[in-house]
Amino acid sequence: MHNLDNKINAFVKLGEFLRQFSDKENNKKEYSEHNALFFDGFRHQLQLAREHNGWFTGENLTFSLKQWADALSRENLDRWLSRYQISPTTSKKVAVVMAGNIPLVGFHDFMSVLLCGHSVLVKQSSNDRHLLPYLAKYLEHVEPSFKGKITFTEQKLESFDAVIATGSDNTSRYFEYYFGNKPNIIRKNRNSVAVLTGKETEAQLAALGEDVFRYFGLGCRNVSKLFVPENYDFDPFFKAIYPFKDILNVQKYTNNYDYNKAVYLMSLFKLKENGFLMLKEDKNYASPIATLFYETYTDTENLRKKLEEDSEKIQCVVASGFSGKEVPFGKTQKPELWDYADGVDTVEFLLKI
């Protein structure tokens, strides 16, 4: 039987377990169940994740785990799921193809499949393969009904009923070719933008730095482009983001900064830069690492229309008082459980297959 309450409780316990890893100290809490079995092992997996992927710094892993610890409260899970009619169902097998750009980026899909009563067949990215299998073992231990419902594979996906696949514009064509005949959600490249007016406070601009630099800008919720009024003065922005300068301590970021700067200078592009971030005027949305594109606007209404027309390419619009769907400064990497990628309701999809 599909006992939703027990499943929700298992994820709440997982949230409590993850909270222990949501600061640098990794403080073992007496109250967390199953620590004897899982605490040291998960600490080891975090170490492996750091060694395997240079973008997965200790700070970014800690940040990701804190977001999940906060999200997996009983109150949040109830609020999220209360809008659906989740009843006992014929369990289907749902394949989930995960990206590996930020830690645990596919966790929401994984959790949604299990809470809807289905089995999940996970194909992970090689960039992020250490954490989720271990957390799956924790869930199976806490809630035995998950046993036999979770499979990880590195082989070609076979015998599944539906698929959720996340990748680039290139891989999405491949996904559509292979998975087009099954119920599917196929996600392509998206980027996030910020609309500035010149009236932002220093605190808002500093928070925007979090939207730009968290996970080194690798997530689709990271701001990769600014829209600014004509003759916008970038000095306050550069001043507000100065505290992020330590990002240069990460060699992979510095290498990208140096490389992209050299390419731009050889191409005689005009750049504004502060030693760790380049600003380049560009019509595109997807900017390379260590670069932020910008475009000027004269009319707010026209800009609203443009962003509406380009909504397929945009994940978040960060602004203050620009639109009803905007995300506040500093909040792009703190989505709620009901903030679905690409605006596609995963749970609704899973309940209909």
Contacts in CASP RR format, 6 or more apart in sequence:
PFRMAT RR
TARGET T0000
AUTHOR 0000-0000-0000
METHOD contacts of the structure
MODEL  1
MHNLDNKINAFVKLGEFLRQFSDKENNKKEYSEHNALFFDGFRHQLQLAR
EHNGWFTGENLTFSLKQWADALSRENLDRWLSRYQISPTTSKKVAVVMAG
NIPLVGFHDFMSVLLCGHSVLVKQSSNDRHLLPYLAKYLEHVEPSFKGKI
TFTEQKLESFDAVIATGSDNTSRYFEYYFGNKPNIIRKNRNSVAVLTGKE
TEAQLAALGEDVFRYFGLGCRNVSKLFVPENYDFDPFFKAIYPFKDILNV
QKYTNNYDYNKAVYLMSLFKLKENGFLMLKEDKNYASPIATLFYETYTDT
ENLRKKLEEDSEKIQCVVASGFSGKEVPFGKTQKPELWDYADGVDTVEFL
LKI
1 88 0 8 1.000
2 86 0 8 1.000
2 87 0 8 1.000
2 88 0 8 1.000
2 89 0 8 1.000
2 91 0 8 1.000
2 117 0 8 1.000
3 145 0 8 1.000
4 81 0 8 1.000
4 86 0 8 1.000
4 115 0 8 1.000
6 143 0 8 1.000
6 145 0 8 1.000
7 114 0 8 1.000
7 115 0 8 1.000
7 117 0 8 1.000
7 143 0 8 1.000
7 145 0 8 1.000
7 146 0 8 1.000
8 74 0 8 1.000
8 77 0 8 1.000
8 78 0 8 1.000
8 81 0 8 1.000
8 115 0 8 1.000
9 74 0 8 1.000
9 142 0 8 1.000
9 143 0 8 1.000
10 139 0 8 1.000
10 142 0 8 1.000
10 143 0 8 1.000
10 146 0 8 1.000
11 72 0 8 1.000
11 77 0 8 1.000
11 111 0 8 1.000
11 115 0 8 1.000
11 139 0 8 1.000
12 72 0 8 1.000
12 73 0 8 1.000
12 74 0 8 1.000
12 77 0 8 1.000
13 33 0 8 1.000
13 34 0 8 1.000
13 142 0 8 1.000
14 72 0 8 1.000
14 135 0 8 1.000
14 138 0 8 1.000
14 139 0 8 1.000
14 142 0 8 1.000
15 68 0 8 1.000
15 69 0 8 1.000
15 72 0 8 1.000
15 73 0 8 1.000
16 29 0 8 1.000
16 31 0 8 1.000
16 32 0 8 1.000
16 33 0 8 1.000
16 69 0 8 1.000
17 32 0 8 1.000
17 33 0 8 1.000
17 34 0 8 1.000
17 35 0 8 1.000
17 38 0 8 1.000
17 42 0 8 1.000
17 138 0 8 1.000
18 65 0 8 1.000
18 66 0 8 1.000
18 68 0 8 1.000
18 69 0 8 1.000
18 72 0 8 1.000
19 29 0 8 1.000
19 32 0 8 1.000
19 66 0 8 1.000
19 69 0 8 1.000
20 26 0 8 1.000
20 27 0 8 1.000
20 28 0 8 1.000
20 29 0 8 1.000
20 32 0 8 1.000
20 35 0 8 1.000
20 39 0 8 1.000
21 42 0 8 1.000
21 43 0 8 1.000
21 46 0 8 1.000
21 61 0 8 1.000
21 62 0 8 1.000
21 65 0 8 1.000
21 69 0 8 1.000
22 62 0 8 1.000
22 65 0 8 1.000
22 66 0 8 1.000
22 69 0 8 1.000
23 62 0 8 1.000
23 66 0 8 1.000
24 58 0 8 1.000
24 59 0 8 1.000
24 62 0 8 1.000
26 43 0 8 1.000
28 35 0 8 1.000
28 39 0 8 1.000
29 35 0 8 1.000
32 39 0 8 1.000
33 142 0 8 1.000
34 138 0 8 1.000
34 141 0 8 1.000
34 142 0 8 1.000
37 141 0 8 1.000
38 134 0 8 1.000
38 137 0 8 1.000
38 138 0 8 1.000
38 141 0 8 1.000
41 134 0 8 1.000
42 131 0 8 1.000
42 134 0 8 1.000
42 135 0 8 1.000
42 138 0 8 1.000
45 130 0 8 1.000
45 131 0 8 1.000
45 134 0 8 1.000
46 58 0 8 1.000
46 61 0 8 1.000
46 130 0 8 1.000
46 131 0 8 1.000
48 130 0 8 1.000
49 56 0 8 1.000
49 61 0 8 1.000
49 103 0 8 1.000
49 128 0 8 1.000
49 130 0 8 1.000
49 131 0 8 1.000
50 56 0 8 1.000
50 57 0 8 1.000
50 58 0 8 1.000
50 61 0 8 1.000
52 127 0 8 1.000
52 129 0 8 1.000
52 130 0 8 1.000
53 127 0 8 1.000
53 128 0 8 1.000
54 250 0 8 1.000
54 252 0 8 1.000
55 101 0 8 1.000
55 127 0 8 1.000
55 215 0 8 1.000
55 216 0 8 1.000
55 218 0 8 1.000
55 252 0 8 1.000
56 103 0 8 1.000
56 128 0 8 1.000
57 250 0 8 1.000
60 102 0 8 1.000
60 103 0 8 1.000
60 214 0 8 1.000
60 215 0 8 1.000
60 216 0 8 1.000
61 103 0 8 1.000
63 214 0 8 1.000
63 333 0 8 1.000
64 102 0 8 1.000
64 103 0 8 1.000
64 104 0 8 1.000
65 103 0 8 1.000
65 104 0 8 1.000
67 333 0 8 1.000
67 334 0 8 1.000
68 104 0 8 1.000
68 107 0 8 1.000
70 76 0 8 1.000
70 334 0 8 1.000
71 336 0 8 1.000
71 337 0 8 1.000
76 336 0 8 1.000
76 337 0 8 1.000
77 337 0 8 1.000
79 337 0 8 1.000
79 338 0 8 1.000
80 336 0 8 1.000
80 337 0 8 1.000
80 338 0 8 1.000
81 115 0 8 1.000
81 347 0 8 1.000
83 338 0 8 1.000
84 347 0 8 1.000
84 348 0 8 1.000
84 351 0 8 1.000
85 351 0 8 1.000
86 115 0 8 1.000
86 116 0 8 1.000
86 117 0 8 1.000
86 347 0 8 1.000
86 351 0 8 1.000
89 116 0 8 1.000
89 117 0 8 1.000
89 118 0 8 1.000
89 351 0 8 1.000
91 117 0 8 1.000
91 118 0 8 1.000
91 119 0 8 1.000
91 149 0 8 1.000
92 118 0 8 1.000
92 119 0 8 1.000
92 161 0 8 1.000
92 162 0 8 1.000
92 353 0 8 1.000
93 118 0 8 1.000
93 119 0 8 1.000
93 120 0 8 1.000
93 121 0 8 1.000
93 159 0 8 1.000
93 160 0 8 1.000
93 161 0 8 1.000
93 162 0 8 1.000
94 113 0 8 1.000
94 118 0 8 1.000
94 119 0 8 1.000
94 120 0 8 1.000
94 121 0 8 1.000
94 160 0 8 1.000
94 161 0 8 1.000
94 162 0 8 1.000
94 163 0 8 1.000
94 164 0 8 1.000
94 350 0 8 1.000
94 353 0 8 1.000
95 121 0 8 1.000
95 122 0 8 1.000
95 123 0 8 1.000
95 157 0 8 1.000
95 160 0 8 1.000
95 162 0 8 1.000
95 163 0 8 1.000
95 164 0 8 1.000
95 165 0 8 1.000
95 179 0 8 1.000
96 106 0 8 1.000
96 109 0 8 1.000
96 110 0 8 1.000
96 113 0 8 1.000
96 120 0 8 1.000
96 121 0 8 1.000
96 122 0 8 1.000
96 123 0 8 1.000
96 163 0 8 1.000
96 164 0 8 1.000
96 165 0 8 1.000
97 123 0 8 1.000
97 157 0 8 1.000
97 163 0 8 1.000
97 164 0 8 1.000
97 165 0 8 1.000
97 166 0 8 1.000
97 167 0 8 1.000
97 175 0 8 1.000
98 105 0 8 1.000
98 106 0 8 1.000
98 109 0 8 1.000
98 110 0 8 1.000
98 122 0 8 1.000
98 123 0 8 1.000
98 124 0 8 1.000
98 125 0 8 1.000
98 128 0 8 1.000
98 132 0 8 1.000
98 166 0 8 1.000
99 105 0 8 1.000
99 106 0 8 1.000
99 125 0 8 1.000
99 128 0 8 1.000
99 166 0 8 1.000
99 167 0 8 1.000
100 124 0 8 1.000
100 125 0 8 1.000
100 127 0 8 1.000
100 128 0 8 1.000
101 125 0 8 1.000
101 127 0 8 1.000
101 215 0 8 1.000
101 218 0 8 1.000
101 219 0 8 1.000
101 220 0 8 1.000
102 128 0 8 1.000
102 215 0 8 1.000
102 218 0 8 1.000
102 219 0 8 1.000
103 128 0 8 1.000
103 131 0 8 1.000
104 128 0 8 1.000
104 131 0 8 1.000
104 132 0 8 1.000
105 128 0 8 1.000
105 166 0 8 1.000
105 219 0 8 1.000
106 132 0 8 1.000
106 166 0 8 1.000
107 132 0 8 1.000
107 135 0 8 1.000
108 337 0 8 1.000
108 341 0 8 1.000
108 346 0 8 1.000
109 164 0 8 1.000
109 166 0 8 1.000
109 346 0 8 1.000
110 120 0 8 1.000
110 122 0 8 1.000
110 132 0 8 1.000
110 136 0 8 1.000
112 346 0 8 1.000
112 347 0 8 1.000
112 350 0 8 1.000
113 119 0 8 1.000
113 120 0 8 1.000
113 164 0 8 1.000
113 350 0 8 1.000
114 120 0 8 1.000
114 139 0 8 1.000
114 146 0 8 1.000
114 149 0 8 1.000
114 150 0 8 1.000
115 347 0 8 1.000
116 347 0 8 1.000
116 350 0 8 1.000
116 351 0 8 1.000
117 149 0 8 1.000
118 149 0 8 1.000
118 350 0 8 1.000
118 353 0 8 1.000
119 148 0 8 1.000
119 149 0 8 1.000
119 150 0 8 1.000
119 151 0 8 1.000
120 149 0 8 1.000
120 150 0 8 1.000
120 151 0 8 1.000
121 151 0 8 1.000
121 153 0 8 1.000
121 157 0 8 1.000
121 160 0 8 1.000
122 132 0 8 1.000
122 150 0 8 1.000
122 151 0 8 1.000
122 152 0 8 1.000
122 153 0 8 1.000
123 152 0 8 1.000
123 153 0 8 1.000
123 154 0 8 1.000
123 157 0 8 1.000
124 132 0 8 1.000
124 133 0 8 1.000
124 152 0 8 1.000
124 154 0 8 1.000
132 152 0 8 1.000
133 152 0 8 1.000
136 146 0 8 1.000
136 150 0 8 1.000
136 152 0 8 1.000
139 146 0 8 1.000
139 150 0 8 1.000
140 146 0 8 1.000
140 147 0 8 1.000
140 148 0 8 1.000
140 150 0 8 1.000
157 163 0 8 1.000
157 178 0 8 1.000
160 182 0 8 1.000
161 182 0 8 1.000
161 183 0 8 1.000
161 353 0 8 1.000
162 182 0 8 1.000
162 183 0 8 1.000
162 184 0 8 1.000
162 349 0 8 1.000
162 350 0 8 1.000
162 353 0 8 1.000
163 175 0 8 1.000
163 179 0 8 1.000
163 182 0 8 1.000
163 183 0 8 1.000
163 184 0 8 1.000
163 185 0 8 1.000
163 186 0 8 1.000
164 184 0 8 1.000
164 185 0 8 1.000
164 346 0 8 1.000
164 349 0 8 1.000
165 171 0 8 1.000
165 172 0 8 1.000
165 175 0 8 1.000
165 179 0 8 1.000
165 184 0 8 1.000
165 185 0 8 1.000
165 186 0 8 1.000
165 187 0 8 1.000
166 187 0 8 1.000
166 341 0 8 1.000
167 175 0 8 1.000
167 187 0 8 1.000
167 188 0 8 1.000
167 189 0 8 1.000
168 188 0 8 1.000
168 189 0 8 1.000
169 188 0 8 1.000
169 189 0 8 1.000
172 186 0 8 1.000
172 187 0 8 1.000
172 188 0 8 1.000
175 184 0 8 1.000
175 186 0 8 1.000
176 186 0 8 1.000
179 186 0 8 1.000
180 186 0 8 1.000
183 349 0 8 1.000
183 352 0 8 1.000
183 353 0 8 1.000
185 344 0 8 1.000
185 346 0 8 1.000
185 349 0 8 1.000
187 341 0 8 1.000
187 342 0 8 1.000
187 344 0 8 1.000
189 220 0 8 1.000
189 286 0 8 1.000
189 313 0 8 1.000
190 220 0 8 1.000
190 312 0 8 1.000
190 313 0 8 1.000
190 314 0 8 1.000
190 315 0 8 1.000
190 341 0 8 1.000
190 342 0 8 1.000
191 220 0 8 1.000
191 222 0 8 1.000
191 224 0 8 1.000
191 225 0 8 1.000
191 285 0 8 1.000
191 286 0 8 1.000
191 287 0 8 1.000
191 313 0 8 1.000
191 314 0 8 1.000
191 315 0 8 1.000
192 211 0 8 1.000
192 220 0 8 1.000
192 221 0 8 1.000
192 222 0 8 1.000
192 223 0 8 1.000
192 224 0 8 1.000
192 314 0 8 1.000
192 315 0 8 1.000
192 316 0 8 1.000
192 317 0 8 1.000
192 318 0 8 1.000
192 327 0 8 1.000
192 332 0 8 1.000
193 223 0 8 1.000
193 224 0 8 1.000
193 225 0 8 1.000
193 226 0 8 1.000
193 227 0 8 1.000
193 285 0 8 1.000
193 307 0 8 1.000
193 314 0 8 1.000
193 316 0 8 1.000
193 317 0 8 1.000
193 318 0 8 1.000
194 208 0 8 1.000
194 211 0 8 1.000
194 223 0 8 1.000
194 225 0 8 1.000
194 226 0 8 1.000
194 227 0 8 1.000
194 317 0 8 1.000
194 318 0 8 1.000
194 319 0 8 1.000
194 329 0 8 1.000
195 226 0 8 1.000
195 227 0 8 1.000
195 303 0 8 1.000
195 307 0 8 1.000
195 317 0 8 1.000
195 318 0 8 1.000
195 319 0 8 1.000
195 322 0 8 1.000
195 326 0 8 1.000
196 226 0 8 1.000
196 227 0 8 1.000
196 228 0 8 1.000
196 229 0 8 1.000
196 232 0 8 1.000
196 237 0 8 1.000
196 319 0 8 1.000
197 229 0 8 1.000
197 320 0 8 1.000
198 228 0 8 1.000
198 229 0 8 1.000
198 232 0 8 1.000
198 233 0 8 1.000
198 236 0 8 1.000
200 208 0 8 1.000
200 236 0 8 1.000
200 320 0 8 1.000
200 329 0 8 1.000
202 236 0 8 1.000
202 239 0 8 1.000
202 240 0 8 1.000
204 320 0 8 1.000
204 329 0 8 1.000
205 236 0 8 1.000
205 237 0 8 1.000
205 239 0 8 1.000
205 240 0 8 1.000
205 241 0 8 1.000
205 329 0 8 1.000
206 240 0 8 1.000
206 241 0 8 1.000
206 243 0 8 1.000
207 328 0 8 1.000
207 329 0 8 1.000
207 330 0 8 1.000
207 331 0 8 1.000
208 223 0 8 1.000
208 237 0 8 1.000
208 240 0 8 1.000
208 241 0 8 1.000
208 318 0 8 1.000
208 329 0 8 1.000
208 330 0 8 1.000
209 223 0 8 1.000
209 240 0 8 1.000
209 241 0 8 1.000
209 244 0 8 1.000
209 330 0 8 1.000
210 330 0 8 1.000
210 332 0 8 1.000
210 333 0 8 1.000
211 221 0 8 1.000
211 222 0 8 1.000
211 223 0 8 1.000
211 318 0 8 1.000
211 329 0 8 1.000
211 330 0 8 1.000
211 331 0 8 1.000
211 332 0 8 1.000
211 333 0 8 1.000
212 222 0 8 1.000
212 223 0 8 1.000
212 224 0 8 1.000
212 241 0 8 1.000
212 244 0 8 1.000
212 277 0 8 1.000
212 292 0 8 1.000
213 241 0 8 1.000
213 244 0 8 1.000
213 247 0 8 1.000
214 222 0 8 1.000
214 332 0 8 1.000
214 333 0 8 1.000
215 222 0 8 1.000
215 333 0 8 1.000
216 247 0 8 1.000
216 250 0 8 1.000
216 252 0 8 1.000
216 253 0 8 1.000
216 289 0 8 1.000
217 224 0 8 1.000
217 289 0 8 1.000
218 289 0 8 1.000
219 333 0 8 1.000
220 315 0 8 1.000
220 341 0 8 1.000
221 315 0 8 1.000
221 316 0 8 1.000
221 332 0 8 1.000
221 333 0 8 1.000
221 335 0 8 1.000
222 332 0 8 1.000
222 333 0 8 1.000
223 292 0 8 1.000
223 316 0 8 1.000
223 318 0 8 1.000
223 332 0 8 1.000
224 285 0 8 1.000
224 286 0 8 1.000
224 287 0 8 1.000
224 292 0 8 1.000
224 293 0 8 1.000
225 282 0 8 1.000
225 284 0 8 1.000
225 285 0 8 1.000
225 287 0 8 1.000
225 292 0 8 1.000
225 293 0 8 1.000
225 294 0 8 1.000
225 295 0 8 1.000
226 279 0 8 1.000
226 292 0 8 1.000
226 293 0 8 1.000
226 294 0 8 1.000
226 295 0 8 1.000
227 294 0 8 1.000
227 295 0 8 1.000
227 296 0 8 1.000
227 297 0 8 1.000
227 303 0 8 1.000
228 234 0 8 1.000
228 294 0 8 1.000
228 295 0 8 1.000
228 296 0 8 1.000
228 297 0 8 1.000
229 296 0 8 1.000
229 297 0 8 1.000
229 298 0 8 1.000
230 296 0 8 1.000
230 297 0 8 1.000
230 298 0 8 1.000
232 296 0 8 1.000
234 272 0 8 1.000
234 279 0 8 1.000
238 272 0 8 1.000
238 274 0 8 1.000
241 274 0 8 1.000
241 277 0 8 1.000
242 274 0 8 1.000
244 276 0 8 1.000
244 277 0 8 1.000
245 275 0 8 1.000
245 276 0 8 1.000
247 253 0 8 1.000
247 276 0 8 1.000
248 254 0 8 1.000
248 257 0 8 1.000
248 275 0 8 1.000
248 276 0 8 1.000
253 289 0 8 1.000
253 290 0 8 1.000
256 288 0 8 1.000
256 289 0 8 1.000
256 290 0 8 1.000
257 275 0 8 1.000
257 276 0 8 1.000
257 277 0 8 1.000
257 278 0 8 1.000
257 289 0 8 1.000
257 290 0 8 1.000
260 278 0 8 1.000
260 288 0 8 1.000
260 289 0 8 1.000
260 290 0 8 1.000
260 291 0 8 1.000
261 271 0 8 1.000
261 273 0 8 1.000
261 278 0 8 1.000
261 290 0 8 1.000
264 271 0 8 1.000
264 278 0 8 1.000
264 280 0 8 1.000
264 291 0 8 1.000
265 271 0 8 1.000
269 280 0 8 1.000
270 280 0 8 1.000
270 281 0 8 1.000
271 278 0 8 1.000
271 279 0 8 1.000
271 280 0 8 1.000
272 278 0 8 1.000
272 279 0 8 1.000
273 279 0 8 1.000
276 290 0 8 1.000
277 290 0 8 1.000
277 291 0 8 1.000
277 292 0 8 1.000
278 290 0 8 1.000
278 291 0 8 1.000
278 292 0 8 1.000
279 291 0 8 1.000
279 292 0 8 1.000
279 293 0 8 1.000
279 294 0 8 1.000
280 287 0 8 1.000
280 291 0 8 1.000
280 292 0 8 1.000
280 293 0 8 1.000
280 294 0 8 1.000
281 293 0 8 1.000
281 294 0 8 1.000
281 295 0 8 1.000
281 296 0 8 1.000
282 293 0 8 1.000
282 294 0 8 1.000
282 295 0 8 1.000
283 295 0 8 1.000
284 293 0 8 1.000
285 293 0 8 1.000
285 310 0 8 1.000
285 313 0 8 1.000
285 314 0 8 1.000
287 293 0 8 1.000
297 303 0 8 1.000
300 322 0 8 1.000
304 322 0 8 1.000
304 323 0 8 1.000
307 314 0 8 1.000
307 317 0 8 1.000
307 323 0 8 1.000
315 341 0 8 1.000
315 342 0 8 1.000
316 327 0 8 1.000
316 332 0 8 1.000
317 323 0 8 1.000
317 325 0 8 1.000
317 326 0 8 1.000
317 327 0 8 1.000
318 326 0 8 1.000
318 327 0 8 1.000
318 328 0 8 1.000
318 329 0 8 1.000
318 330 0 8 1.000
318 331 0 8 1.000
318 332 0 8 1.000
319 326 0 8 1.000
319 327 0 8 1.000
320 326 0 8 1.000
320 328 0 8 1.000
320 329 0 8 1.000
340 346 0 8 1.000
END
